[in-house]
Amino acid sequence: MPEKPEEKLLILQLSEDSRKISRILSNEISIRILKLLDRKSMSASDIADELGVRLNTLKYNLDSLLEVELIRVRQVKWSRKGREIKVYETVGKTIILLSGKKNLDMSLILTLLRHYNLKSPEKKDTSEISGLCCEHGI
């Protein structure tokens, strides 16, 4: 079965559908996992050691992050004892949460994002994009 194309941009309206990803992103351990995996790919046991959390707690968070496709299994290795070892990495997805407006013009949103990225790709401050969105009624 062919793999589906990976979405690099996820735009969520605030609704029941976005509750799960919002809940996961509000979890401190999930955020710490994402930050760690953003630096390098790691196995679950390496992540647990690095973060100082129990493996079963970590696996719950890894499963949640996998389910909403914020991380993926980069490769599967085998230990000397024949156990499967999954190596995880982030997917580099940008997530935007929008108010509950029903009729949003997605092309306008994408145009605003392109404008922001082309103008200042290194800029981490989001005040300019917030201003642009307010200016356009988003």
Buried (B, 14 or more C-beta within 10 A) or exposed (E): EEEEEEEEEBBBBEEEEBEEBEEBBEBEBBEBBBEBBEEEBBBBEBBBEBBEBEEEEBBBBBEBBBEBBBBBEEEEEEEEEEEEEBBBBBBEBEBEEBEEEEEBEEEBBEEBBEEBEEEEEEEEEEEBBEEBBEEEEB
